[in-house]
Amino acid sequence: MISDSPMPSPPFPSPDNAVLRLIVGNAVESVRSGEASVEAAILHAAVHGWYEGHIQGEDECPGCDFRGELLKGTKRG
């Protein structure tokens, strides 16, 4: 079932996140310098970008187990 209500926080960092810009910039530079293939740079940026989103979500909702309104330890469903 798909809910029409928006998630409280997206599962990714905001586009203006400074660390995300650094991650993307490093990925682009690693491809340009030949240090990494495009696939490796994308994988690296995706993993680290996801992690930054996780950190941002925890900052916005301390104690939440995920980016919903339920706190850790709350029984779901």
N, C-alpha and C positions, 0 to 999 in steps of 0.2 A: 504494500500500500504506500503510495506516494503522498506525502503531506504537503499541503499548500502553504504552510507556515515556513518562513525562512529560518535557516539555522542561525543561532546566536552569533557565531563566529565562523568564518570560512575555514576550511581545512588547509589553508595555504597562507603564506604571509601576504600582507598588503603589498601592492605593486611599488609603493614608495619606501619599502623596508630597505634600509642601508645595507644590511647583510645580504639580502637577496640580490641587490645590485652588484655587490662584490662577488657573490657566487657566479652570477651570470657573466660578469666581466672576466673572471678567472677562466671560465669555460671557453669563452670566445678566444681569449689569449692563448690558452693551451692548444686549441686547434690551429690558430695562426702560426704558432711557433713550432708546430709539429710534435709537441710533447704528448698529445692525445689525439685519438681519432674522434670524428664527430660523434660516433655512438658512445664512446667512453666519456666524452665531455657532457653529453646530454644526460647520461646515467648519473654521473657525479653531481651535476647541477640539480637533477630531479630529486635525488636522495637528500642532498643537503638543503634544498629548498623546502621539501616536505618537513624536514626536521625543524627548520626555522618557523614554519607554520605551527608546528606542535608547540614550540616554545612560546610563540606569540599567543596561542590559545590558552596556555597555562597562565600566562601573565594577565589575560583578560578575564579568566574565570578560575582563580585559585581554588583548589579543592575539588574541581570538577574532574570526573573520570574521562570525560569526552567533552565536546563543545556543545553540550545540551545543558539543560537546567538542573540535571540530577547531580548531586554531590557524590563523591566516592562513598561506597558503602551502602548507597540507596538501592533497594531492590527494584529491578526493572521488570516490567511486564507482569 
